[in-house]
Amino acid sequence: MQASLTKLLILISGCFFFASCTTPKHLLPLSKGNETTLSKDNFKPIFKDKFKSFLFKSTLTYGDKFEQGGLLALKQLSEGNYRTIFMTKFGMTLFDFEFGDNGFVVHKVFEQMDRKILLKIIEQDIEMLLSRGVLGNKAIEFKNDASPKKKVVLKTKLNKKTHFFVQEEQQKITEIHQNRAVTILLTKYIANIPHSINIQHHNIPLSIKLTLLKH
């Protein structure tokens, strides 16, 4: 276990990170957009308030050099406050993080994972999923009625970075992009809940796959 995580850290630390500030290619061309304010009427976060918990089967992969499976638990503590725990299939806790009014809090992290660069990546990925603080933000709304499925693309700021949220019917979020650096694909919706979530980094070959087991 320690050797595998150390290998992952070496791989990530050896990469150069370039911030990408452009629109994801497959969303182009975007027609002229309209300014709007994100509200409960036009934006539905993936994890709505007042849920108890979600349990996912998870796989973290770095190219063909590293793979770690386990379980990811996401629990809402109160409105806008969440806790997430990642455990191996053998029950070892790799991290226990809280996101909320006090910012990003590390309750527990496996020693080999306690590296600033890796913690920052995980923090940003989960913040993208939670989309905390997005409601009330200014956004530009683009509509694409010509595609087989009518899509709405919302361009806004999340944690000071440009994000694109792609919505389909009933305002279901099917894609989230942090410019061209990170993509989250959400599929297999049942009762307005995505049962498959794929987080893919484009500057490094890092991916996280989540499959919903229980909610």
C-alpha positions in Angstrom: 0.0 0.0 0.0 2.7 2.5 1.0 4.8 1.7 -2.0 1.9 2.2 -4.4 0.9 5.5 -2.9 4.5 6.7 -2.9 4.7 5.8 -6.6 1.5 7.8 -7.3 2.9 10.9 -5.5 6.2 10.7 -7.5 4.2 10.4 -10.8 2.0 13.4 -10.0 4.9 15.5 -8.5 6.9 14.9 -11.7 4.2 16.5 -13.9 4.0 20.1 -14.9 0.7 21.8 -14.4 -0.5 24.3 -17.0 -3.7 26.2 -16.3 -6.0 26.1 -19.3 -8.3 29.0 -19.7 -10.2 28.0 -22.8 -13.6 26.5 -23.6 -13.6 22.7 -23.9 -13.3 21.9 -27.7 -16.4 19.7 -28.0 -18.6 22.5 -26.6 -17.6 24.8 -29.5 -18.9 26.7 -31.2 -21.0 28.5 -28.5 -23.6 30.9 -29.8 -24.0 34.3 -28.2 -24.8 33.8 -24.6 -27.2 35.6 -22.2 -26.2 36.8 -18.8 -28.1 35.2 -15.9 -27.9 34.6 -12.2 -27.8 31.0 -11.0 -30.7 30.1 -8.9 -32.8 27.1 -7.9 -34.9 27.9 -11.0 -32.2 27.4 -13.5 -29.5 25.3 -11.7 -29.9 22.1 -9.8 -26.7 20.9 -8.0 -25.9 17.2 -8.3 -26.2 16.6 -4.6 -29.1 18.6 -3.4 -29.5 19.9 0.2 -30.9 17.7 2.9 -29.6 14.4 1.8 -28.2 11.9 4.3 -25.4 10.1 2.5 -24.1 8.5 -0.7 -21.8 5.5 -0.9 -19.8 4.9 -4.1 -17.5 2.2 -5.3 -14.4 4.1 -6.4 -11.4 3.5 -8.5 -8.4 5.9 -8.7 -6.2 5.4 -11.7 -3.0 7.1 -12.9 -2.5 5.9 -16.5 -1.4 2.3 -16.5 1.0 2.8 -13.6 -1.3 2.9 -10.6 -4.8 1.8 -9.6 -6.5 1.9 -6.2 -10.0 0.7 -5.5 -12.2 1.3 -2.5 -15.3 3.0 -1.2 -16.1 6.7 -1.1 -18.7 8.0 1.3 -20.2 11.4 1.0 -22.4 12.8 3.8 -24.1 16.1 4.4 -23.6 17.5 7.9 -25.7 20.5 7.5 -26.7 22.9 4.7 -23.5 23.7 2.7 -21.3 21.4 4.9 -20.2 18.0 3.8 -17.8 15.2 4.8 -16.2 12.7 2.5 -14.3 9.5 3.5 -12.3 7.3 1.2 -11.6 3.7 2.4 -9.8 0.8 0.8 -11.6 -2.5 0.2 -9.9 -3.7 3.3 -11.4 -0.9 5.5 -8.3 1.3 5.8 -9.2 5.0 5.7 -7.1 6.9 3.2 -8.6 10.3 3.8 -11.4 12.0 5.8 -12.1 15.5 4.6 -14.7 18.2 5.4 -16.0 20.9 3.1 -18.0 23.7 4.6 -18.1 27.0 6.4 -14.6 26.5 7.7 -13.2 25.7 4.3 -11.3 22.5 3.6 -10.6 20.6 6.8 -8.4 17.5 6.9 -9.7 15.2 9.7 -7.5 12.3 8.7 -5.2 11.4 5.9 -3.0 8.4 5.3 0.6 9.4 5.8 1.7 8.6 2.3 -1.1 10.8 0.9 -0.3 13.8 3.1 1.1 15.8 0.3 -0.1 19.3 -0.6 -0.3 18.7 -4.3 -2.4 15.5 -4.0 -4.7 17.0 -1.4 -5.3 20.1 -3.6 -6.3 17.9 -6.5 -8.7 15.9 -4.4 -10.1 19.0 -2.9 -10.8 20.7 -6.2 -12.4 17.5 -7.7 -14.8 17.1 -4.9 -15.6 20.9 -4.9 -16.5 20.6 -8.5 -18.9 17.8 -7.7 -20.5 19.6 -4.7 -20.6 23.0 -6.6 -20.9 24.8 -3.2 -21.5 28.5 -3.4 -22.5 28.4 -7.1 -26.1 29.5 -6.5 -26.3 33.3 -6.7 -23.3 33.5 -9.0 -23.4 35.4 -12.3 -23.2 33.2 -15.3 -23.5 33.2 -19.1 -26.1 30.8 -20.5 -25.6 29.3 -23.9 -28.3 27.2 -25.6 -27.8 24.5 -28.2 -31.2 23.5 -29.6 -29.7 21.9 -32.7 -28.1 18.9 -31.0 -30.0 15.6 -30.6 -30.5 16.4 -27.0 -31.2 20.0 -26.2 -28.3 21.3 -24.0 -27.7 24.4 -21.9 -24.2 25.4 -21.1 -23.6 27.6 -18.1 -20.3 29.4 -17.8 -19.5 30.6 -14.3 -16.8 30.9 -11.7 -16.2 28.3 -9.0 -13.4 28.9 -6.5 -12.1 31.6 -8.7 -11.8 29.3 -11.8 -13.9 29.2 -14.9 -16.3 26.2 -15.0 -18.8 25.0 -17.6 -21.9 23.1 -16.5 -23.7 21.2 -19.2 -27.4 20.5 -18.6 -29.8 18.4 -20.5 -33.5 17.6 -20.0 -34.9 18.5 -16.5 -31.8 20.5 -15.8 -29.7 17.3 -15.2 -26.0 18.1 -15.1 -24.2 15.7 -17.5 -20.9 17.4 -17.7 -18.7 19.7 -15.6 -15.5 21.2 -17.0 -12.8 23.3 -15.3 -11.8 24.9 -18.6 -9.9 22.2 -20.4 -8.0 20.9 -17.3 -10.6 18.6 -15.7 -13.8 17.0 -16.9 -16.5 15.3 -14.9 -19.0 13.1 -16.8 -22.3 12.1 -15.1 -24.4 9.4 -16.5 -26.9 6.6 -15.8 -29.4 9.0 -14.0 -32.1 7.2 -11.9 -34.5 9.4 -9.9 -32.4 12.5 -10.8 -29.3 10.9 -9.3 -26.2 10.0 -11.4 -25.2 6.4 -10.7 -21.9 6.8 -12.7 -19.4 9.6 -12.3 -16.1 9.8 -14.1 -13.5 12.5 -13.2 -10.8 12.9 -15.8 -7.8 15.2 -15.6 -6.3 16.3 -18.9 -2.9 17.7 -17.8 -2.1 14.5 -16.1 -3.4 10.9 -16.7 -5.4 10.9 -13.4 -8.9 9.6 -13.3 -11.4 8.8 -10.6 -14.5 6.6 -11.3 -17.4 6.5 -8.9 -20.3 4.0 -9.1 -23.2 4.6 -6.8 -23.9 1.7 -4.4 -26.3 3.3 -1.9 -28.1 6.5 -1.0 
